[in-house]
């Protein structure tokens, strides 16, 4: 099987990511059957299992970097991807090769053909990650939950350490006590008698996590956290404390207090896995060159064009706070595309705090896309100047044509719009004879 054939094979299976937010009726039966047919490769892994409404991708990447800097061979499985599906499967920071991915897909096809219950796209990818990590004999695996936790395909792994970053408004209809409902689903990844690193500080939810029997339980703010953070060129300097000791004057190549909090979670998770403190040199090495696609990612400088996948109110709030700190004086143009079933007004309410000169709304390339006209209406309800574009390429072209060299263009709303935005920027760099500075 060739790489293109592997992609076609996966596309033949139902992609439940296209129905994000619908959790009723889910079960682990299909994924258990699939990994069982493979000999349960996930049982070979020492895993750190990460969930949360926001920050789980950043925490997973940071934790992987810390363990790799400590000398371990680390597998990481994350979602979604931005530019290539191979971003989801890495060993020590290196994407799986096209050849290895095709070989995995060929194995998956053989195993899937023997099953009574047809797996989903995400279940196949999850099984592929476990099989690859097992075959490659990684020392540790950092596994990011796709949706919630209890019935997520990744939850067939028995984690050595569980991580819950936070509980926020996403993948919910907002009815009733939705925060406790979401917390209960995310708590489903906790392994009784094993460490839990809890980034959410909500006292009213703590009993839900305690009921799952983690031991020990490390809570942000009480057992670990950020003593201080200070802006620095290209990032920030943070002082971190935790159950295994302190790490002071650590430079991080990421902006935002939310990323400092994520760093504290990641350090505690890595040290809980090792059962020992990381060296200061290890933490410094891991954090000095962090770069995450789609998290305040700068893709051009004149004008400054930033990609950020803020897709729910909490993520939009973090984006606004970080932009206000890092780029306080810039004139701002927003390029916005979003997916349902989220309510765009909640995200727009946060983004309006940026006081953008203009919002350019477009329909994202997804069956779940919120139409540009609906985004335009939500923006107008918040008093924003807005216009619609047919797609992300035209939206980026329009924004950069209107922007001056010192302006800030922010493309946001979903991971699923970022690849097209990056391609649009590359096209502008290629067509403008060097005037557009990438």
N, C-alpha and C positions, 0 to 999 in steps of 0.2 A: 504494500500500500504506500502511495506517495502522499506528501503533505496535503496537497489539494484534495486527494481522495479522503484523507482523514477529516478534513473540515466538512466535506460533503456528507460523510458518514454521521458526524455529530448533528449536522443540520437536519437529518432525517428523524431526529427524536424531539419530543415536545420540550420546549424551552420554558420552564416554569418561571424563569426570570422575567418573562413577558407578562406574567400575571402576578407580579410582586404585590404583596399586601394581602393575598388571599391565603389564609392559613388553615381554614377549616377542611377537615377530611384528609389532612396529610398523614403520612405514616412512614416508618422506616423499613417497611416490608421489602420494597423493591431494592433498596441499596443493600440491605442485609443479604438478600438473595444473591446480588451481584458480587459483593466482596466475599461472600461465602463460597461461591463457585471458584474464586481465585485463591482460596486458602486463607482468607482473612489477613491480607497483608498489613492492615492497620494495626494488628496485634503486635507487629514487630517494632512499632514506633514509640519512642519517648516523645510525647506530644504536648505542646502548649496550645490550648484551644481558646480562641479569642472571639468574643461576641460583644455587642454593644450597638446603640443606635448610631453613634458617630465615633470616629477615631479608631475603629478596630483595624482598618487597613494600615494606618500609620503606626499603631502599636505593634501590629504583626511585623511590619518592615523593620521597625526599630529593634524589636526583640531578636529577629533573625540576624540583624547586623551585630548586635551585642554578642550573641552566641558564636557567630563566625569570628569576630575579633578575639574571642576567648580561645579560639583554636578548634572549635567543633565544625563538623561538616553538617550543614543545616539545610533541610528542605523547607520550602515555604509554599503554601497553597493559599491564594488570595482571589478575590473577585470584587467587582467585575474587572475586565481589562479595558485599556484605553485604545491601544493601537493594534495589538496582536494577542490572540488567545494564549500564546506562549508565555505572556507576562504572568499568567496565573500559576505556573509551575516553575520553580526555581530551586537550584541547589547552590548555597553559598553566594547568592546574589546573581547567579548566571541563569538566564532563561534556558529552558529546555530547547534543544536543537529541533529543527524541523524533522530531521531523520528520526530522532528518538520519539518525537511526538507521533509520527506516523506509525512507528513500531508499536507504541502503546495502543493507538487506535485499532490496529490490526488485532492485537490481543483482546481488546474490548469487544470487537465484533464477534470473535469466536465465543467469548464467555456469554455475551448478551443473547446469542442465538440459542443457548441452552436453557434460558429462563422462561418460566411461565408468566411472570409479571414483567412487563416492559419498563425499563428504567427511563428516567428523564435525561435530558441534556446535562443538567448539573450533576445528577447522580453518576453519570458516566465519567465526567471530568473528575469528580471527587474520587471515584474508584481508581481512575488512572493515576492521580497524584499518589494515593496510598501504595499502589503497585510499583510506581517508579521509585518512590522513596525506599520501599522495602528492597527492591532489586539493587539499588545503589547503596544500601546499608548506611544511610545517614545516621549521624549521632543523635540528632534531634529533629523534630518536625514542628513548625509553627503553622497552625491550621486556622484559617479565618472562616467563621460561620458565614453562610450565604444569606440566610433569612432567619431572624429570631434565634432559634437554638434547639429547643426540645425535639422538633421534628425536622430539623435541617439534616441533609444527607451526611454532613461531616460528623454528626453526633453518634456514629457507630464507632468512633475512636474513643478509647478510654484514656483520657488525658492525665498526664503527670501533674500539670498545673492548668487550672481554668482561669480565664480572665474575662471580666465584664467591665467594659469601659464606662458606660453610662446608660441611662434610660431616658429616651426622648420621644418626641412626637414624630413617628414615621411608621409606615405599614400598619396603620390603625384607622378605624372609622371615628375614633374620638368619643365613642359612646361609653357611658358609665365610667367606672374607675379604670380607665385604659392604662394608666401607668402601672398599676399593680398587675393587670393582665399581661402587659408586655414583660414586666419583670419576671413573672412566673414562667413565661416561655423561655426567656434568656437563662433563667436559673436552671433550666433543664440540662445544661451542659456540665453542671457542677458534679464532680466525683466525690462521693462520701469518703471522708478520711484523707482527702488530698487537698493541697493548697488552693485557695481562691484569692486572686488579686482583684479587688473591687474598687473601680474608679468612681462609682456613683456614691455620692455622700448623703443621699436622701435617707434620713432617719426613719421615715414612715415605710420604707421599702426593705429595711435591713432584715426584718423577720423572715421575709420570703427567701432570702439567700441563706440565712442561718438554718432554716428548716431543712435544707438539702444536705446538711452535715459536713461542710468543708472543714478541714483541719490541716494547717492553721488558716484563719481568715485575716487577710491584710486589707485594711480599709484606708482609702486615700484621705488625708487630712489628719488621721489618728496614727496610723502605722507607717505611712510613707507620704511623700508629697514634694512640693517645691517650696523651698525656704525663700528664694528670691529669684527674679529673672531681670536681666538688663539688656536693652538693645545693643547690638554690635553690628559691625559691617557684615552684611550678608546673612545675618541671623541674630542670635542672642546668646548670652552667657547665663547659665542657670546654676543654682545650688540645690542639690537634691538630697533628701534624707529618706531612710528606709530601715526596715528591720535588720538589715545586714550591715548598716553603716551609712556614711555620708559620701557624697561626691560633689565637691565644691569647684567653682570656677570652670564648669564644663561648657565648652563652646558647642553650640548646635547650629548647623547651617539651615535652620528653618525659623520662620517668624511665627509669632503668635503665642499668647499664654496657653491656648489649648494644646499646642504642640509641646510646651513645657510640661503640662499635666500628662500628656501621652508619654513623654520621656520617663517620668516618674513611674508610671504604670509598667512600662517596658523593662526598666532596670529591676524593679521588684519581681516581675515575672521571671526574668532570666536568672536572677539570684535565687529565687525559690526553686527553679529547676535544678540549679547547680548545688543548692544547699550551702552556698558559700558566697562571700562578697566578690564582686568583680573588681579587678584592679582599676585604679583611676586611669591608667594608660589605655586599658581596654575600652572603657566608657568613652574616653576622648577620641580614640581612633574610630569607634563606631559612629559617633554623632557628628564628627567634623565634616563629613562629606555626604550627609543624607540628602537625597533628592527624590521626591515622590511625584510621578506624573499626575497632574490634575489637582495638586494641592498647592495653591498659590505659585504655580509654575510660570516663570517668565519665559516667553518664547520670542519676544522681540523687544528692542529698546527704544526705538524712535519711530512711532510712539511706543511707550511701554505697554505691552500686551500681555495680560496675565490670564492663565487658565485655572479655574477652580471649580471643583465638582460639587459645590454647595447645593444640595438637593432637598433639604428640609429646613424648617425654621431654625433649629439649633446650629446647623452648619452655616446657614446664611448669617446668623448672628456672629459667629466666630470670624467669618470672612469680613464682615463690616468692621468689627473691632480691630482686626489685624491691618486691614487697608488703612484705617484711620490713623493707626500708629506708625505704619511704615511709609505710607504715601500721603501725608496729611494735606499737602497743598495742591495736589494735582486736580485738574479738571477731569471729570469722569464720564465715560460712556459705557453703559452696560449692554452686553449682547446676551440675550436670555432665551433659553430653550429648556422645557421641562417635560417630565413624563407623569402621567396619571398612575394611580388614582389620587395622587397628592392634590391638595387644594392650593392652587397657585397664590391666592391672596395672602396666605400665611407667610410664604417665602418672600413675596413682594413687599409685605409690610416691614420685614427686616431689611431688605435691600434698599428700601426707600430712605433709610437712615444715611445712606451714602450721598444723598442729594445729587444724583447723577444729572448731568445736563441733558442727557438723552438715553432712552432705553430702546434698543432695536430687538423686537421680539420675532421669533421664528418657530416653525414647527420642527421639532426634533425628528431625526430619522429612526423612528420606532413605531410599532403598532400601538404603543401606549402613549404616544406623543399628545401633549395638550396643544390644541390648535393655536396658531399665532394670534388669531383674533381673540381667543379667550385670555391669553396672556396680556394682550394689548388692553383689554377691558379692565383686567385686574390692576394694571399699572395706572390707568386713567383714574380709577377709583381712589388711588393714593396720590393723585395730583401730579403724576409724573408725565413729562413730555415723552411720547412714545410713538414709534412707527413700526410697521410690520415688514418682514422680509420673507421670501419664500423658503429659504433654507439657510443653514449655518454659513455656507460659503458666501452667499450674497450679503448676509448680515455682517460678517467680518469685513468684507470689502467695503461696505457702506460705512462701518464704524471707522476704519482706518483712513478712508477718504475724507471724513469729516474731522478727524483728530489732528491736532497740531503735534509737533515733535515732543513737546513736554507734557502731553495729555496721557491719561491712563485709560486703557480699554480693558474691560474685564469680561471674559466669556464664562458664563456660569449656568447652573440649573440642573446639570446631570452629567454623570460620567459619559453618557452616550452621545454627547455633543462635542466632546473634546477632540477626538481624532479628526473629525471633519474640520474643526477650527484650526488645528495644527496644519492640516493639509492646505487649507486656505492661506495661511500665513506663508507656508513654503512656496505656494504659487505666486504670492505677491512679491516675495523676495526674488523669485526667478524672473518675474515679468517687469519689475521696476528698475532693472539695471543697477541695483545696489542702492537706490534711494531709500528703500524701506529696509531698516537695519535690523537684521535678525541676530 
